[in-house]
Amino acid sequence: MSDEEFIHTALVVAFTAEPGHPRSLQRAIDEIYRLLSEAPAGHPDLVIGWGVLVDLLHERAEDSGDPGDWDALVDAAGCMVLVADAGTELAVRAWRRQWQALLLRHQATRDPADLRDAKVAAAALAEAAAAVPRSPHQPRPRRPWRCD
């Protein structure tokens, strides 16, 4: 599967799931899992694919409230972290997703371990953000008294 084909297929599957229909959502989740398992290691769109899956799993977990669904959300966010290249904006997004997934699971399960893990993820998020090189383009300071 080509680079464009992979992400296009994942997005089409995700957004053609019938809203509110559990079987449609499960079909989209299963299909994206299949695409992710078939994608070659180091594929540039793996982070995006895992991100789409995280969104779908979040929706399913909120609908069901099942602790297993919250676990799947945290696991998918962890996979997103694993495939992201350090020092990139995608790594920052992946760590943010991991941190958010842990906080969401904590809200649902009230497991104190999730808060401890969320603190670790927050530290990793800050480290990832600091590792992203600054853009060479410096925006021009705005002067409040001028209309541009």
DRENDO-1510 file (C-alpha; in Angstrom, 1 decimal, always signed):
<recs>
REC; n; res; u; v; w
REC; 1; MET; +0.0; +0.0; +0.0 .
REC; 2; SER; +1.4; +3.4; -0.9 .
REC; 3; ASP; +1.9; +6.2; +1.6 .
REC; 4; GLU; -1.1; +8.2; +0.3 .
REC; 5; GLU; -3.3; +5.1; +0.1 .
REC; 6; PHE; -2.7; +4.1; +3.7 .
REC; 7; ILE; -3.8; +7.4; +5.3 .
REC; 8; HIS; -6.6; +7.9; +2.8 .
REC; 9; THR; -8.0; +4.5; +3.5 .
REC; 10; ALA; -7.7; +5.0; +7.3 .
REC; 11; LEU; -9.5; +8.3; +7.1 .
REC; 12; VAL; -12.2; +7.0; +4.8 .
REC; 13; VAL; -12.9; +4.1; +7.1 .
REC; 14; ALA; -13.1; +6.3; +10.1 .
REC; 15; PHE; -15.3; +8.9; +8.6 .
REC; 16; THR; -17.7; +6.6; +6.9 .
REC; 17; ALA; -18.6; +4.8; +10.1 .
REC; 18; GLU; -22.3; +5.5; +10.7 .
REC; 19; PRO; -22.5; +7.9; +13.7 .
REC; 20; GLY; -24.0; +6.3; +16.8 .
REC; 21; HIS; -24.1; +2.8; +15.3 .
REC; 22; PRO; -21.9; +0.5; +17.4 .
REC; 23; ARG; -21.3; -2.2; +14.7 .
REC; 24; SER; -20.2; +0.5; +12.2 .
REC; 25; LEU; -17.8; +1.9; +14.8 .
REC; 26; GLN; -16.4; -1.5; +15.5 .
REC; 27; ARG; -16.0; -2.2; +11.8 .
REC; 28; ALA; -14.0; +1.0; +11.4 .
REC; 29; ILE; -11.8; +0.1; +14.4 .
REC; 30; ASP; -11.2; -3.4; +13.1 .
REC; 31; GLU; -10.3; -2.1; +9.6 .
REC; 32; ILE; -7.9; +0.5; +10.9 .
REC; 33; TYR; -6.2; -2.2; +13.2 .
REC; 34; ARG; -5.8; -4.3; +10.1 .
REC; 35; LEU; -4.3; -1.4; +8.1 .
REC; 36; LEU; -1.9; -0.6; +10.9 .
REC; 37; SER; -0.8; -4.3; +11.2 .
REC; 38; GLU; -0.1; -4.4; +7.4 .
REC; 39; ALA; +1.8; -1.1; +7.2 .
REC; 40; PRO; +5.5; -1.5; +7.1 .
REC; 41; ALA; +7.6; -0.5; +10.1 .
REC; 42; GLY; +8.7; +3.2; +9.9 .
REC; 43; HIS; +5.8; +4.1; +7.6 .
REC; 44; PRO; +5.4; +7.9; +7.8 .
REC; 45; ASP; +1.7; +7.8; +8.4 .
REC; 46; LEU; +1.7; +5.3; +11.3 .
REC; 47; VAL; +1.4; +8.0; +13.9 .
REC; 48; ILE; -1.6; +9.5; +12.0 .
REC; 49; GLY; -3.2; +6.1; +11.7 .
REC; 50; TRP; -2.8; +5.4; +15.4 .
REC; 51; GLY; -4.2; +8.9; +16.1 .
REC; 52; VAL; -7.4; +8.1; +14.0 .
REC; 53; LEU; -7.7; +4.8; +15.9 .
REC; 54; VAL; -7.3; +6.6; +19.2 .
REC; 55; ASP; -10.2; +8.9; +18.3 .
REC; 56; LEU; -12.4; +6.0; +17.4 .
REC; 57; LEU; -11.5; +4.1; +20.5 .
REC; 58; HIS; -12.2; +7.2; +22.6 .
REC; 59; GLU; -15.7; +7.4; +21.1 .
REC; 60; ARG; -16.3; +3.7; +21.8 .
REC; 61; ALA; -15.0; +4.0; +25.4 .
REC; 62; GLU; -17.3; +7.0; +26.1 .
REC; 63; ASP; -20.3; +5.2; +24.6 .
REC; 64; SER; -19.7; +1.9; +26.5 .
REC; 65; GLY; -18.0; +3.0; +29.7 .
REC; 66; ASP; -16.3; -0.5; +29.7 .
REC; 67; PRO; -12.9; -0.5; +31.4 .
REC; 68; GLY; -11.6; -2.7; +28.6 .
REC; 69; ASP; -12.4; +0.0; +26.1 .
REC; 70; TRP; -10.5; +2.6; +28.2 .
REC; 71; ASP; -7.6; +0.1; +28.4 .
REC; 72; ALA; -7.6; -0.2; +24.6 .
REC; 73; LEU; -7.6; +3.6; +24.3 .
REC; 74; VAL; -4.5; +3.9; +26.5 .
REC; 75; ASP; -2.8; +1.1; +24.6 .
REC; 76; ALA; -3.4; +2.7; +21.2 .
REC; 77; ALA; -2.1; +6.0; +22.5 .
REC; 78; GLY; +1.0; +4.1; +23.7 .
REC; 79; CYS; +1.5; +2.6; +20.2 .
REC; 80; MET; +1.2; +6.1; +18.8 .
REC; 81; VAL; +4.1; +7.2; +21.1 .
REC; 82; LEU; +6.2; +4.2; +20.1 .
REC; 83; VAL; +6.0; +4.9; +16.3 .
REC; 84; ALA; +6.5; +8.7; +16.6 .
REC; 85; ASP; +10.0; +10.0; +15.8 .
REC; 86; ALA; +11.5; +11.9; +18.7 .
REC; 87; GLY; +12.1; +15.6; +18.2 .
REC; 88; THR; +9.0; +16.1; +15.9 .
REC; 89; GLU; +5.6; +17.7; +16.3 .
REC; 90; LEU; +4.1; +14.2; +15.9 .
REC; 91; ALA; +5.9; +13.0; +19.0 .
REC; 92; VAL; +4.5; +15.9; +20.9 .
REC; 93; ARG; +1.0; +15.0; +19.7 .
REC; 94; ALA; +1.5; +11.4; +20.5 .
REC; 95; TRP; +2.6; +12.1; +24.1 .
REC; 96; ARG; -0.3; +14.6; +24.5 .
REC; 97; ARG; -2.7; +11.8; +23.4 .
REC; 98; GLN; -1.1; +9.4; +25.9 .
REC; 99; TRP; -1.4; +11.9; +28.7 .
REC; 100; GLN; -5.1; +12.6; +27.8 .
REC; 101; ALA; -5.9; +8.9; +27.5 .
REC; 102; LEU; -4.6; +8.2; +30.9 .
REC; 103; LEU; -6.5; +11.1; +32.4 .
REC; 104; LEU; -9.7; +9.9; +30.7 .
REC; 105; ARG; -9.2; +6.4; +31.9 .
REC; 106; HIS; -8.7; +7.7; +35.4 .
REC; 107; GLN; -11.9; +9.6; +35.3 .
REC; 108; ALA; -13.7; +6.4; +34.3 .
REC; 109; THR; -12.0; +4.0; +36.6 .
REC; 110; ARG; -10.7; +6.2; +39.4 .
REC; 111; ASP; -7.5; +4.1; +39.4 .
REC; 112; PRO; -4.7; +6.1; +41.2 .
REC; 113; ALA; -2.1; +4.4; +39.0 .
REC; 114; ASP; -3.5; +6.2; +36.0 .
REC; 115; LEU; -2.7; +9.6; +37.7 .
REC; 116; ARG; +0.9; +8.5; +38.4 .
REC; 117; ASP; +1.2; +7.3; +34.8 .
REC; 118; ALA; -0.3; +10.6; +33.6 .
REC; 119; LYS; +2.3; +12.6; +35.5 .
REC; 120; VAL; +5.1; +10.5; +33.8 .
REC; 121; ALA; +3.4; +11.2; +30.4 .
REC; 122; ALA; +3.1; +14.9; +31.2 .
REC; 123; ALA; +6.8; +15.0; +31.9 .
REC; 124; ALA; +7.5; +13.1; +28.6 .
REC; 125; LEU; +5.2; +15.5; +26.8 .
REC; 126; ALA; +7.2; +18.5; +28.1 .
REC; 127; GLU; +10.4; +16.9; +27.2 .
REC; 128; ALA; +9.1; +16.1; +23.7 .
REC; 129; ALA; +8.0; +19.6; +23.2 .
REC; 130; ALA; +11.3; +21.0; +24.3 .
REC; 131; ALA; +13.1; +18.7; +21.8 .
REC; 132; VAL; +11.2; +20.1; +18.8 .
REC; 133; PRO; +13.5; +22.6; +17.0 .
REC; 134; ARG; +12.3; +26.1; +16.9 .
REC; 135; SER; +11.0; +27.4; +13.6 .
REC; 136; PRO; +13.6; +29.6; +11.8 .
REC; 137; HIS; +10.7; +31.9; +10.8 .
REC; 138; GLN; +10.2; +34.5; +13.5 .
REC; 139; PRO; +6.9; +36.2; +13.3 .
REC; 140; ARG; +7.0; +40.0; +13.1 .
REC; 141; PRO; +6.0; +41.6; +16.4 .
REC; 142; ARG; +2.5; +43.2; +16.1 .
REC; 143; ARG; +2.1; +46.7; +17.1 .
REC; 144; PRO; -1.3; +47.3; +18.7 .
REC; 145; TRP; -1.5; +50.8; +17.4 .
REC; 146; ARG; -1.2; +49.8; +13.7 .
REC; 147; CYS; -3.6; +48.1; +11.5 .
REC; 148; ASP; -1.9; +45.7; +9.1 .
</recs>
